[in-house]
Amino acid sequence: MSDYKVIATTIDMTEQELVVKALEAMFGRCEHNVVAQQRWSHHNRQVDICVRQNQLPENLRGFGDVGFVQQGGKFVPLGCSEHDSAYMDRDKRAALVRGGMSERDALRAQPDGKFSTELNAMLQKAENGYALFKKVRDIKKKCPSATFSVVTGIKGDDMAWKIRGGVDADDLARAGVRI
């Protein structure tokens, strides 16, 4: 049992507003400058941005809240290590067995490491959302007339974000696009 681990990201998330926007699109309201609560309370930690465990999908509950801290000028997520994933994986297997599944099938459904893999995938989706919101903001800076719909997901692709937008002809011309 160990402390929260910094989860490696592929995108440098430097702007708190955009991190929050992506997380709120995924989970609802985030909390700021609070203590994130871990499964093992002696490892609770002060974070800049927090998604409470009860806001996470059911498959990602058990380790604790997901927090982001500012480190080296960027916001990095804190989460579960592969080592600690075994505790959540074991608990989820036990619940499956209590629900009537065989131990062998439960192990196939929730192998060791699955919890941390799914948590990392969720954090990657937050990164993708951050990149989308940054792109939308950058377009609006160059094209003030730009309008965008509400962000949605794409059915069957848990990692995807979708947004429709439009820019009027004057802004396109100012941006160097000829129509």
DRENPA-3360 file (N, C-alpha, C; in nm, 2 decimals, always signed):
BEGIN
1 = MSDYKVIA = +0.08/-0.12/+0.00/+0.00/+0.00/+0.00/+0.09/+0.12/+0.00 ~ +0.07/+0.21/-0.10/+0.16/+0.32/-0.11/+0.08/+0.45/-0.15 ~ +0.16/+0.55/-0.14/+0.10/+0.69/-0.17/+0.06/+0.70/-0.31 ~ -0.02/+0.80/-0.34/-0.06/+0.83/-0.48/+0.07/+0.84/-0.56 ~ +0.06/+0.80/-0.69/+0.17/+0.81/-0.78/+0.13/+0.91/-0.89 ~ +0.23/+0.99/-0.94/+0.21/+1.07/-1.05/+0.20/+0.98/-1.17 ~ +0.09/+1.00/-1.25/+0.07/+0.93/-1.37/+0.13/+1.00/-1.49 ~ +0.21/+0.93/-1.56/+0.27/+1.00/-1.68/+0.16/+1.04/-1.78;
9 = TTIDMTEQ = +0.18/+1.16/-1.83/+0.09/+1.22/-1.93/+0.17/+1.24/-2.06 ~ +0.10/+1.24/-2.17/+0.16/+1.27/-2.30/+0.15/+1.41/-2.34 ~ +0.06/+1.48/-2.28/+0.03/+1.62/-2.32/+0.07/+1.71/-2.19 ~ +0.14/+1.81/-2.21/+0.17/+1.90/-2.09/+0.04/+1.99/-2.07 ~ -0.02/+1.96/-1.96/-0.15/+2.03/-1.92/-0.10/+2.15/-1.83 ~ -0.09/+2.26/-1.89/-0.03/+2.38/-1.82/-0.14/+2.47/-1.77 ~ -0.26/+2.46/-1.82/-0.36/+2.56/-1.78/-0.47/+2.50/-1.70 ~ -0.48/+2.54/-1.58/-0.58/+2.48/-1.48/-0.72/+2.49/-1.54;
17 = ELVVKALE = -0.76/+2.61/-1.59/-0.89/+2.63/-1.64/-0.93/+2.52/-1.75 ~ -0.84/+2.48/-1.83/-0.87/+2.38/-1.93/-0.87/+2.24/-1.88 ~ -0.79/+2.21/-1.78/-0.79/+2.08/-1.71/-0.93/+2.07/-1.64 ~ -0.97/+2.17/-1.57/-1.10/+2.17/-1.50/-1.21/+2.15/-1.60 ~ -1.21/+2.22/-1.71/-1.31/+2.21/-1.82/-1.33/+2.07/-1.87 ~ -1.21/+2.00/-1.90/-1.22/+1.86/-1.94/-1.27/+1.77/-1.84 ~ -1.22/+1.79/-1.71/-1.27/+1.70/-1.61/-1.42/+1.72/-1.58 ~ -1.46/+1.84/-1.58/-1.61/+1.87/-1.55/-1.69/+1.82/-1.67;
25 = AMFGRCEH = -1.64/+1.82/-1.79/-1.72/+1.76/-1.90/-1.74/+1.61/-1.88 ~ -1.64/+1.55/-1.82/-1.64/+1.40/-1.79/-1.72/+1.36/-1.67 ~ -1.70/+1.44/-1.56/-1.75/+1.40/-1.43/-1.84/+1.49/-1.36 ~ -1.85/+1.61/-1.40/-1.93/+1.71/-1.32/-1.83/+1.80/-1.25 ~ -1.88/+1.87/-1.15/-1.80/+1.96/-1.07/-1.68/+1.91/-1.01 ~ -1.57/+1.98/-1.02/-1.44/+1.95/-0.95/-1.43/+2.04/-0.83 ~ -1.35/+1.99/-0.74/-1.32/+2.07/-0.62/-1.17/+2.12/-0.64 ~ -1.14/+2.23/-0.57/-1.01/+2.30/-0.58/-0.95/+2.31/-0.45;
33 = NVVAQQRW = -0.82/+2.29/-0.44/-0.74/+2.31/-0.32/-0.80/+2.24/-0.20 ~ -0.81/+2.11/-0.22/-0.87/+2.02/-0.11/-0.78/+1.90/-0.09 ~ -0.81/+1.82/+0.01/-0.74/+1.70/+0.03/-0.81/+1.59/-0.04 ~ -0.73/+1.52/-0.13/-0.79/+1.40/-0.20/-0.77/+1.28/-0.11 ~ -0.88/+1.21/-0.10/-0.88/+1.10/+0.00/-0.85/+0.97/-0.07 ~ -0.75/+0.90/-0.02/-0.71/+0.77/-0.08/-0.77/+0.66/+0.01 ~ -0.77/+0.54/-0.05/-0.82/+0.42/+0.02/-0.75/+0.41/+0.15 ~ -0.62/+0.43/+0.16/-0.55/+0.43/+0.29/-0.53/+0.57/+0.33;
41 = SHHNRQVD = -0.61/+0.61/+0.43/-0.62/+0.75/+0.47/-0.49/+0.82/+0.51 ~ -0.40/+0.74/+0.56/-0.27/+0.80/+0.59/-0.19/+0.85/+0.47 ~ -0.24/+0.83/+0.35/-0.18/+0.88/+0.23/-0.26/+0.99/+0.16 ~ -0.36/+1.04/+0.23/-0.44/+1.15/+0.18/-0.35/+1.26/+0.14 ~ -0.38/+1.34/+0.04/-0.29/+1.44/-0.01/-0.36/+1.57/-0.06 ~ -0.30/+1.68/-0.03/-0.35/+1.81/-0.08/-0.33/+1.81/-0.23 ~ -0.44/+1.85/-0.30/-0.43/+1.86/-0.45/-0.49/+1.99/-0.50 ~ -0.45/+2.03/-0.62/-0.51/+2.16/-0.67/-0.64/+2.14/-0.73;
49 = ICVRQNQL = -0.67/+2.02/-0.79/-0.79/+1.99/-0.86/-0.83/+1.84/-0.81 ~ -0.96/+1.82/-0.78/-1.00/+1.69/-0.73/-1.13/+1.65/-0.79 ~ -1.13/+1.52/-0.83/-1.26/+1.46/-0.87/-1.28/+1.35/-0.76 ~ -1.39/+1.37/-0.69/-1.42/+1.28/-0.58/-1.46/+1.14/-0.64 ~ -1.42/+1.04/-0.56/-1.44/+0.90/-0.60/-1.58/+0.87/-0.64 ~ -1.68/+0.93/-0.57/-1.82/+0.90/-0.60/-1.86/+0.95/-0.74 ~ -1.78/+1.04/-0.80/-1.81/+1.09/-0.93/-1.75/+1.01/-1.04 ~ -1.66/+0.92/-1.00/-1.59/+0.83/-1.10/-1.69/+0.72/-1.15;
57 = PENLRGFG = -1.66/+0.66/-1.26/-1.74/+0.54/-1.30/-1.71/+0.43/-1.20 ~ -1.81/+0.34/-1.19/-1.80/+0.23/-1.09/-1.67/+0.15/-1.10 ~ -1.63/+0.13/-1.22/-1.51/+0.05/-1.24/-1.38/+0.12/-1.19 ~ -1.39/+0.25/-1.16/-1.27/+0.32/-1.11/-1.28/+0.36/-0.97 ~ -1.38/+0.31/-0.90/-1.39/+0.34/-0.76/-1.31/+0.23/-0.68 ~ -1.27/+0.27/-0.56/-1.20/+0.18/-0.47/-1.06/+0.23/-0.43 ~ -0.99/+0.30/-0.51/-0.86/+0.35/-0.47/-0.88/+0.49/-0.40 ~ -0.97/+0.57/-0.45/-0.99/+0.70/-0.38/-1.02/+0.81/-0.49;
65 = DVGFVQQG = -1.01/+0.93/-0.44/-1.03/+1.05/-0.53/-0.92/+1.05/-0.63 ~ -0.94/+1.12/-0.75/-0.84/+1.15/-0.85/-0.81/+1.29/-0.83 ~ -0.68/+1.32/-0.81/-0.63/+1.46/-0.79/-0.53/+1.50/-0.90 ~ -0.52/+1.63/-0.92/-0.42/+1.68/-1.00/-0.34/+1.79/-0.92 ~ -0.21/+1.78/-0.93/-0.12/+1.88/-0.86/-0.04/+1.95/-0.97 ~ +0.00/+2.07/-0.94/+0.09/+2.15/-1.02/+0.23/+2.11/-0.99 ~ +0.30/+2.07/-1.09/+0.44/+2.02/-1.07/+0.52/+2.06/-1.19 ~ +0.62/+2.14/-1.17/+0.70/+2.19/-1.29/+0.63/+2.26/-1.39;
73 = GKFVPLGC = +0.53/+2.35/-1.35/+0.46/+2.43/-1.44/+0.34/+2.36/-1.51 ~ +0.32/+2.23/-1.48/+0.20/+2.16/-1.55/+0.13/+2.09/-1.44 ~ +0.00/+2.06/-1.48/-0.08/+1.98/-1.39/-0.07/+1.83/-1.42 ~ -0.04/+1.76/-1.32/-0.02/+1.61/-1.34/-0.12/+1.54/-1.25 ~ -0.17/+1.43/-1.31/-0.27/+1.35/-1.23/-0.20/+1.26/-1.13 ~ -0.27/+1.23/-1.02/-0.22/+1.14/-0.92/-0.32/+1.02/-0.92 ~ -0.26/+0.90/-0.91/-0.35/+0.79/-0.92/-0.28/+0.67/-0.86 ~ -0.33/+0.55/-0.91/-0.29/+0.42/-0.85/-0.18/+0.36/-0.93;
81 = SEHDSAYM = -0.08/+0.31/-0.86/+0.03/+0.24/-0.92/-0.02/+0.10/-0.96 ~ +0.06/+0.04/-1.05/+0.03/-0.10/-1.09/+0.03/-0.19/-0.97 ~ +0.13/-0.17/-0.88/+0.14/-0.25/-0.76/+0.01/-0.24/-0.67 ~ -0.04/-0.12/-0.65/-0.16/-0.10/-0.57/-0.29/-0.14/-0.64 ~ -0.28/-0.15/-0.78/-0.39/-0.20/-0.85/-0.44/-0.33/-0.81 ~ -0.35/-0.42/-0.76/-0.38/-0.55/-0.72/-0.48/-0.55/-0.61 ~ -0.48/-0.45/-0.52/-0.58/-0.45/-0.41/-0.72/-0.42/-0.47 ~ -0.73/-0.33/-0.56/-0.86/-0.30/-0.62/-0.91/-0.42/-0.71;
89 = DRDKRAAL = -0.81/-0.47/-0.78/-0.85/-0.59/-0.87/-0.90/-0.70/-0.79 ~ -0.83/-0.73/-0.68/-0.87/-0.84/-0.59/-1.01/-0.82/-0.53 ~ -1.04/-0.69/-0.49/-1.17/-0.66/-0.43/-1.28/-0.67/-0.54 ~ -1.25/-0.63/-0.66/-1.35/-0.64/-0.77/-1.38/-0.78/-0.80 ~ -1.27/-0.87/-0.80/-1.29/-1.01/-0.83/-1.38/-1.07/-0.72 ~ -1.35/-1.04/-0.59/-1.43/-1.09/-0.48/-1.58/-1.05/-0.50 ~ -1.61/-0.93/-0.54/-1.74/-0.89/-0.56/-1.81/-0.97/-0.68 ~ -1.73/-1.00/-0.78/-1.79/-1.08/-0.89/-1.82/-1.22/-0.84;
97 = VRGGMSER = -1.73/-1.27/-0.76/-1.75/-1.41/-0.71/-1.88/-1.41/-0.62 ~ -1.89/-1.31/-0.53/-2.01/-1.30/-0.45/-2.13/-1.29/-0.53 ~ -2.12/-1.23/-0.65/-2.24/-1.21/-0.74/-2.27/-1.34/-0.82 ~ -2.19/-1.45/-0.80/-2.22/-1.57/-0.86/-2.12/-1.62/-0.97 ~ -2.02/-1.54/-1.00/-1.92/-1.57/-1.10/-1.82/-1.67/-1.05 ~ -1.77/-1.76/-1.13/-1.66/-1.85/-1.08/-1.53/-1.77/-1.06 ~ -1.44/-1.82/-0.98/-1.32/-1.75/-0.96/-1.24/-1.74/-1.08 ~ -1.24/-1.84/-1.17/-1.17/-1.83/-1.29/-1.22/-1.72/-1.39;
105 = DALRAQPD = -1.35/-1.72/-1.40/-1.41/-1.61/-1.48/-1.39/-1.47/-1.42 ~ -1.39/-1.46/-1.29/-1.37/-1.34/-1.22/-1.23/-1.29/-1.25 ~ -1.13/-1.38/-1.25/-0.99/-1.35/-1.28/-0.98/-1.30/-1.43 ~ -1.05/-1.37/-1.52/-1.05/-1.32/-1.66/-1.11/-1.18/-1.67 ~ -1.22/-1.16/-1.60/-1.29/-1.03/-1.61/-1.21/-0.92/-1.54 ~ -1.14/-0.95/-1.43/-1.06/-0.84/-1.36/-0.92/-0.89/-1.33 ~ -0.84/-0.91/-1.43/-0.70/-0.95/-1.40/-0.62/-0.85/-1.32 ~ -0.51/-0.89/-1.26/-0.43/-0.79/-1.19/-0.38/-0.69/-1.29;
113 = GKFSTELN = -0.38/-0.56/-1.25/-0.34/-0.45/-1.33/-0.45/-0.38/-1.41 ~ -0.57/-0.45/-1.41/-0.68/-0.39/-1.49/-0.72/-0.26/-1.44 ~ -0.73/-0.25/-1.30/-0.78/-0.12/-1.24/-0.69/+0.00/-1.28 ~ -0.56/-0.02/-1.27/-0.46/+0.09/-1.30/-0.47/+0.12/-1.45 ~ -0.48/+0.02/-1.54/-0.49/+0.04/-1.68/-0.61/+0.12/-1.72 ~ -0.73/+0.09/-1.65/-0.85/+0.16/-1.68/-0.84/+0.30/-1.63 ~ -0.78/+0.32/-1.51/-0.76/+0.46/-1.46/-0.67/+0.54/-1.55 ~ -0.56/+0.48/-1.60/-0.47/+0.55/-1.69/-0.55/+0.59/-1.82;
121 = AMLQKAEN = -0.63/+0.50/-1.87/-0.71/+0.53/-1.99/-0.80/+0.65/-1.97 ~ -0.87/+0.65/-1.85/-0.95/+0.77/-1.81/-0.87/+0.90/-1.81 ~ -0.75/+0.89/-1.75/-0.67/+1.01/-1.75/-0.63/+1.05/-1.89 ~ -0.60/+0.96/-1.97/-0.57/+0.99/-2.11/-0.69/+1.06/-2.18 ~ -0.81/+1.02/-2.15/-0.92/+1.08/-2.21/-0.93/+1.23/-2.16 ~ -0.90/+1.25/-2.03/-0.89/+1.39/-1.98/-0.79/+1.47/-2.06 ~ -0.68/+1.41/-2.09/-0.57/+1.48/-2.17/-0.63/+1.51/-2.30 ~ -0.70/+1.42/-2.37/-0.76/+1.45/-2.50/-0.86/+1.56/-2.49;
129 = GYALFKKV = -0.93/+1.56/-2.38/-1.03/+1.67/-2.36/-0.96/+1.81/-2.35 ~ -0.85/+1.80/-2.27/-0.77/+1.93/-2.25/-0.72/+1.98/-2.39 ~ -0.67/+1.89/-2.47/-0.62/+1.93/-2.60/-0.74/+1.99/-2.69 ~ -0.85/+1.93/-2.68/-0.97/+1.98/-2.76/-1.01/+2.12/-2.71 ~ -1.02/+2.13/-2.58/-1.06/+2.26/-2.53/-0.96/+2.37/-2.56 ~ -0.83/+2.33/-2.56/-0.72/+2.43/-2.60/-0.74/+2.47/-2.74 ~ -0.76/+2.37/-2.83/-0.78/+2.40/-2.97/-0.90/+2.49/-2.99 ~ -1.01/+2.47/-2.93/-1.13/+2.55/-2.94/-1.10/+2.69/-2.90;
137 = RDIKKKCP = -1.03/+2.71/-2.78/-0.99/+2.84/-2.74/-0.90/+2.91/-2.84 ~ -0.80/+2.84/-2.89/-0.71/+2.90/-2.99/-0.79/+2.94/-3.12 ~ -0.88/+2.86/-3.16/-0.96/+2.90/-3.28/-1.04/+3.03/-3.25 ~ -1.10/+3.03/-3.13/-1.18/+3.15/-3.09/-1.10/+3.28/-3.08 ~ -0.97/+3.26/-3.05/-0.88/+3.38/-3.04/-0.86/+3.44/-3.18 ~ -0.84/+3.35/-3.28/-0.82/+3.39/-3.42/-0.95/+3.43/-3.49 ~ -1.05/+3.36/-3.45/-1.18/+3.38/-3.52/-1.29/+3.40/-3.41 ~ -1.31/+3.53/-3.37/-1.41/+3.56/-3.27/-1.55/+3.52/-3.30;
145 = SATFSVVT = -1.58/+3.50/-3.42/-1.72/+3.46/-3.46/-1.74/+3.31/-3.44 ~ -1.64/+3.24/-3.42/-1.65/+3.09/-3.41/-1.75/+3.05/-3.30 ~ -1.83/+2.95/-3.34/-1.93/+2.90/-3.24/-1.91/+2.75/-3.24 ~ -1.93/+2.70/-3.12/-1.91/+2.55/-3.10/-2.02/+2.50/-3.02 ~ -2.06/+2.37/-3.05/-2.17/+2.30/-2.98/-2.11/+2.25/-2.85 ~ -2.20/+2.19/-2.77/-2.15/+2.12/-2.65/-2.07/+2.00/-2.68 ~ -1.97/+1.98/-2.60/-1.88/+1.87/-2.62/-1.95/+1.74/-2.59 ~ -1.93/+1.64/-2.67/-1.99/+1.51/-2.65/-1.89/+1.40/-2.68;
153 = GIKGDDMA = -1.92/+1.28/-2.64/-1.84/+1.17/-2.67/-1.89/+1.10/-2.80 ~ -1.82/+1.00/-2.84/-1.86/+0.93/-2.96/-1.89/+0.79/-2.92 ~ -2.01/+0.74/-2.95/-2.06/+0.61/-2.91/-1.96/+0.50/-2.95 ~ -1.92/+0.42/-2.86/-1.83/+0.31/-2.89/-1.69/+0.34/-2.88 ~ -1.65/+0.47/-2.85/-1.51/+0.51/-2.84/-1.50/+0.59/-2.71 ~ -1.46/+0.52/-2.61/-1.45/+0.59/-2.48/-1.35/+0.70/-2.47 ~ -1.25/+0.70/-2.57/-1.15/+0.80/-2.56/-1.18/+0.93/-2.65 ~ -1.29/+0.92/-2.72/-1.31/+1.03/-2.82/-1.40/+1.14/-2.76;
161 = WKIRGGVD = -1.37/+1.26/-2.81/-1.45/+1.38/-2.78/-1.50/+1.43/-2.92 ~ -1.61/+1.49/-2.92/-1.67/+1.54/-3.04/-1.73/+1.68/-3.02 ~ -1.70/+1.77/-3.11/-1.76/+1.90/-3.10/-1.78/+1.95/-3.24 ~ -1.89/+2.02/-3.26/-1.91/+2.08/-3.39/-1.89/+2.23/-3.38 ~ -1.84/+2.29/-3.48/-1.81/+2.43/-3.48/-1.83/+2.49/-3.61 ~ -1.84/+2.62/-3.61/-1.85/+2.70/-3.73/-1.78/+2.83/-3.72 ~ -1.73/+2.88/-3.83/-1.66/+3.01/-3.84/-1.72/+3.09/-3.96 ~ -1.75/+3.22/-3.94/-1.81/+3.29/-4.05/-1.70/+3.33/-4.16;
169 = ADDLARAG = -1.74/+3.37/-4.27/-1.65/+3.39/-4.39/-1.55/+3.50/-4.36 ~ -1.59/+3.61/-4.29/-1.49/+3.72/-4.26/-1.38/+3.67/-4.17 ~ -1.41/+3.59/-4.07/-1.30/+3.53/-3.98/-1.21/+3.44/-4.06 ~ -1.27/+3.36/-4.15/-1.19/+3.27/-4.23/-1.10/+3.35/-4.32 ~ -1.14/+3.45/-4.38/-1.06/+3.54/-4.46/-0.95/+3.60/-4.38 ~ -0.98/+3.65/-4.26/-0.87/+3.71/-4.17/-0.77/+3.60/-4.13 ~ -0.81/+3.48/-4.12/-0.72/+3.37/-4.09/-0.64/+3.32/-4.21 ~ -0.67/+3.37/-4.33/-0.60/+3.34/-4.45/-0.66/+3.22/-4.52;
177 = VRI = -0.78/+3.19/-4.49/-0.85/+3.08/-4.56/-0.94/+3.14/-4.67 ~ -0.92/+3.10/-4.79/-1.00/+3.15/-4.91/-1.11/+3.05/-4.93 ~ -1.23/+3.11/-4.96/-1.34/+3.03/-4.99/-1.40/+3.06/-5.13;
% end
